[in-house]
Amino acid sequence: MRPSVEASGESSARGDIASHGRATSHRAARSRIAVKVPEITLMFWVIKVLTTGMGEATADYFAKISVVLAGAIGVVGFVVAMWLQFRAPRYTAPVYWFAVAMVAVFGTMGADGLHIELHVPYAYSTAFYAVILAIVFYVWRRSEKTLSIHSIVTPRREAFYWLTVLVTFALGTAVGDLTAATLGLGFFTSAVLFAALIVLPAIAWRLGMNPVLSFWIAYVLTRPLGASIADWLGKPHSFGAGLGYGDGIVALIATVIILALVAYVTVAERRTESRRPADYTQVDA
């Protein structure tokens, strides 16, 4: 009887180990399924450009009222948004885009602060943020072996991602101000320039360019594009040949459009999720 009992116990132990291994693998797989960024679609780029314009107009509007108030709103909004985003177990459109919007406001203040408060020329602030972005990319690539946003499945990669997003906003703000003010192109011409430039990485990607590289080039360009459009609409004609509707109005309209599009995306994503089989899993590319 003892051998059979021992055999039975050994079999049971092996079964427990196998079950534990399967459970562990399943948990690991599930943790890697929880991608924290959206799919890259046309709607992604539309909302992204709108958030850049909203961030530019919002930061400028509150800065005119009070620099201290603007700074407080930027810092508090950024901290709350990052807390919500990192706390979320997976990507959700409202949380993600709220984080992007707050990074837009905070990034604008960071870039403007160097020029307005410290009197750093736009050419120097552009070079400064370009170097910072290059360093962030280098450290991220060296640490994680990839810069793909489809690999944002761990807290450390998510931290690298949002640090990169923050720097791209600051860099894009400086570049937009550089072309509009320092180079004298004005806001409308700058917007046309960046609209043309942002098409190039899309074409290059279709022709075989590395998709990760083309994505980040386009991502950086969305900032000066959106900011130039917002400034053209909001600033007076005497400053960059703007239309003079006011930063507050531009920020409000952009916010309303963003809310409507995020609501649409949220509903569409929930419908897509409801159509998937119960055992559906999305494997990271």
RORO-915238 format. One record per atom (N, C-alpha, C): x, y, z. Coordinates in steps of 0.2 Angstrom, whole numbers, plus 5000, padded with zeros to 4 digits. Layout:
N
XYZ ...
# end
This chain:
285
500449945000 500050005000 500450065000 501050065004 501450125004 501650154997 501950104993 502150134987 501650164983 501050134983 500450164979 500250234982 500350244989 500150304992 500650354990 501350334990 501850374989 501850404981 501650354977 501550364970 500950414969 500450404973 499850444972 500050514975 500450524980 500650584983 501150624978 501550584975 502050614970 501650634964 501150594962 500750614956 500350684958 500150684964 499750744966 500150804966 500750794969 501250844970 501450874963 501550824958 501750844951 501150884948 500550864950 499950894947 499950964950 500050974956 500051044959 500551084956 501151054955 501751094952 501551124945 501251074941 501051084935 500451144935 500051134939 499451184940 499751254942 500251254946 500551314948 500851344943 501251304939 501651334933 501151364928 500551324927 500151354922 499851414924 499651414931 499351474933 499851534933 500451524935 500951574934 501051604927 501051554922 501151574915 500551614913 499951594916 499351624914 499351694916 499551704923 499651774926 500151814922 500651784920 501251824917 500951844910 500551794907 500351814900 499851874901 499351864906 498851914907 499151984908 499751984912 500052044914 500352074907 500552034903 500852064897 500352084892 499752064893 499152074888 498952144890 499052174896 498752234898 499152294895 499152304889 499452354886 499152424888 499552474889 499352534892 499252594887 499352584881 499252634876 498752614871 498452654867 497952644862 498252614856 497852584851 498052564845 498152634841 498652634836 498852684832 498352694826 497852734826 497452744821 497352814819 496952834814 496852904812 496652944818 496152904821 495852944827 496352964832 496852914833 497352934838 497752994836 497953004830 498253064828 497853124828 497253114827 496753174827 496753204834 496653154839 496553174846 497253204848 497753174846 498453194848 498553264846 498453284840 498553354838 498053404842 497453384843 496953424847 497253434854 497553384857 497753394864 498353434864 498753434859 499353484859 499153554858 498653564854 498353634853 497953654860 497653614863 497253624869 497753644875 498353604875 498853614880 499153684879 499353704873 499653764872 499153824874 498553824871 498053874873 497953874880 497853824884 497653824891 498253854895 498853824893 499453854897 499553924896 499453954890 499454024889 498954064892 498354034892 497754074895 497854084903 498054034906 498154034913 498754074915 499254074911 499854114912 499754184912 499254204908 499054274907 498754304914 498354254917 498054274923 498454274929 498854224929 499354214935 499854154933 500554174933 501054124932 501054074938 500854094944 500854044949 500254004949 499654024947 499053984946 499153934940 499453964935 499653914929 500053864931 500653874935 501053824937 500753774942 500353794946 499953754951 499553704947 499153734942 498653694938 499053644934 499653664931 500053614927 500353564931 500553574937 500953524941 500353474944 499853504947 499353464950 499053424945 498853444939 498553414934 498953354932 499653364931 500053314928 500153264934 500253274940 500253224945 499653184946 499053214946 498453174946 498353124940 498553154934 498453114928 498953054928 499553064930 500053014930 499852964935 499552984941 499352934946 498752894944 498352924940 497752884937 497952834932 498452854928 498652814922 499052754925 499552764929 499952714932 499552664936 498952694939 498552654944 498052604939 497952624933 497452594929 497752524927 497452464927 497752404926 497852394918 497452434914 497552424907 497352494904 497452494897 497252554894 496552564894 496352634896 495652654895 495652724892 495252734887 495352794883 495252864888 494752864892 494752934896 495352944900 495652894904 496152904908 496852914904 496952884898 497452894894 497552964891 496952984888 496953044885 496953104890 496653094896 496753144901 497453154903 497853094903 498553104905 498953144899 498753124893 499053164887 498953234888 498253254889 498153324890 498453364895 498553324901 498953364906 499653364905 499953314901 500653324899 500753374894 500253384890 500253444885 500253514889 499853524894 499853584898 500553594901 500753534905 501353534909 501953544904 501953514899 502553514894 502653584891 502053614889 502053684887 502353734892 502153724898 502453774903 503153764904 503453694904 504153684904 504553724899 504253714893 504653744887 504553824887 503953844889 503953924889 504353954895 504353914901 504753934907 505453954905 505753904901 506453924899 506553984896 506054004891 506154064887 505854124891 505254124894 504954174897 505354194904 505454144908 505754154915 506454164915 506754114911 507554114911 507854154905 507354174900 507654214894 508054174890 507954104889 508354064885 508054064878 508454084873 508254084866 507954024864 507454024859 507053964857 507553914854 508053944850 508553894847 508953854852 509053884858 509453844863 508953804867 508353824868 507853774871 507753714867 507653734860 507553674856 508153624856 508753644856 509353604856 509353564862 509153604868 509153574875 508753514875 508053524873 507553474873 507753414868 508053434863 508253374858 508753334861 509253364864 509753324868 509453274873 508953304877 508653274883 508253214880 507853224874 507553174871 507953114868 508553134865 508953084863 509253044869 509353074874 509653034880 509152984883 508453014883 507952964885 507852904881 507852924874 507852864869 508352814870 508952844871 509552794872 509452754878 509352784884 509252744890 508652694890 508152714887 507552674886 507752614881 508052624876 508252574871 508752524874 509252554878 509752514881 509452464887 508952494890 508652454896 508152404893 507752424889 507152384887 507252344880 507752364876 507952334870 507352354864 506952394866 506452414861 506152484863 505952524858 505652584859 504852584856 504652524855 503952514852 503452534857 502952574856 502452584861 501952524862 502052474857 501652414858 501952364863 502552384866 502852344871 502752374878 502252424879 502152464885 501752414889 502052364892 501652314896 501952304903 502452344905 502752344912 502752414915 502752424921 502852494924 503452534922 504052494921 504652534919 504552554912 504352514908 504252544901 503752594900 503252594905 502752644905 503052714907 503452704912 503852764915 504252794909 504552754905 504952774900 504552814895 503952784893 503552804888 503252874890 503052884896 502752954898 503353004899 503952984901 504453034901 504653054894 504653014889 504753024882 504153074880 503553054881 502953104879 503053174882 503253174888 503353244891 503853284888 504453254886 504953284883 504853304876 504453264872 504253274865 503753334865 503353344870 502953404871 503353464872 503853464876 504253524877 504653534871 504953484868 505353494862 504853524856 504253494855 503853524850 503653594851 503553614858 503353684859 503853734857 504453714859 505053754857 505153754850 505053704846 505153704839 504653754836 504053744838 503453784835 503653864836 503853874842 503953944844 504653974840 505053924839 505653944835 505453964828 505053924825 504853934818 504454004817 503954004822 503454064822 503754124824 504154124829 504454194831 505154204829 505654164831 506354174829 506454174821 506154124818 506254124810 505754174807 505254194810 504754244808 504254214803 504154154803 503654124799 502954134801 502854154807 502154164809 501754094811 501254094814 500854034816 500553994810 500254034806 499953994800 500453964796 500953994794 501453964790 501853904793 501953914800 502253864804 501753804804 501153814804 500653754804 500653724798 500653754792 500753724786 501353684785 501953714787 502553684787 502553614791 502253614797 502253554801 501753504798 501253524795 500753484792 501053444786 501453484783 501853444777 502353404780 502753424785 503253374787 502953314790 502353314794 502153264797 501953204792 501853224786 501653174781 502253134779 502853164779 503453124777 503553064780 503553054787 503652994790 503152944789 502552964787 502052914785 502152884778 502352934774 502552904767 503252864768 503652884772 504352844773 504152774776 503652774780 503452704783 503152664778 502752694773 502452654768 503052624763 503552664763 504152644758 504652594762 504452584768 504952534771 505352554777 505252624779 505552654785 505352614791 505852604796 505652574802 505052604806 504552564807 503952594810 504052634817 504452604821 504552644827 504852704826 505352714822 505652774821 505152824817 504852804812 504352844809 503752864814 503552824819 503052844823 503352904828 503952894830 504152944835 504353014832 504553014825 504653074822 503953104821 503453074819 502753104818 502453124825 502653084830 502353104837 502653174839 503353184838 503653244840 503353304836 503153294829 502953344825 502153364826 501853314830 501153334831 501153394836 501653404840 501653454845 501653524842 502153534838 502253604835 501653614830 501353564827 500753574822 500153594826 499953554831 499453574835 499453644839 500053654841 500253724845 500153784840 500453774834 500453824829 499753844827 499353794826 498653804824 498253834830 498353814836 498053844842 498253924843 498953934842 499154004842 498954044837 498854014831 498554054825 497854074826 497454034829 496754044831 496754094837 497154084842 497054124848 497454184849 498054194846 498454254847 498154314842 498354374844 498154434840 498554434834 498254474829 498654484823 499354514824 499354554829 500054584830 500554544832 500354484835 500854434837 500754364833 501254364828 501254304824 500654294819 500354354817 499854354813 499254314814 499054314821 498554264823 497854294821 497354254822 496654274821 496354314827 496554304833 496354344839 495754314842 495554254842 494954234845 495054224852 495654224855 495854214862 496054144864 496554134868 496754074870 496254034874 495854074878 495254034882 494754004878 494554044872 494054014868 494353954864 494953954862 495253904858 495353844863 495553854869 495653794874 494953764875 494453804876 493753774877 493453734872 493553764865 493253724860 493653664859 494353664859 494753604858 494553554864 494453574870 494253524875 493653494874 493153534871 492453504870 492553454864 492953464859 493053414854 493353354856 493853364860 494253304863 493753264867 493353294871 492953254875 492453214871 492153244866 491753214861 492053154858 492653164855 493053104852 493253054856 493453064863 493653014867 493052974869 492453014870 491852974872 491652924866 491752944860 491652904854 492052844854 492752854855 493252804855 493052754861 492852784866 492752734872 492152684870 491652714868 491052674866 491252624860 491552644855 491752604850 492252544853 492652564857 493152504860 492752454864 492252484868 491852434872 491352394867 491152414862 490752374857 491252324854 491852344853 492352294850 492452244855 492552264861 492752214867 492152164868 491552184867 490952144868 490852094863 491152104857 491052054851 491552004852 492152014856 492651964856 492451904860 492751844858 492551784862 492851794869 492551754874 492651764881 493451744882 493751694878 494351674879 494851714875 494651774872 495051804867 495651834871 496251834868 496851864871 497251904865 497451964867 497851994862 498551994863 498951964859 499651954860 500052014857 500452034861 500852094860 501352084854 501352134849 501752124843 502452144845 
# end
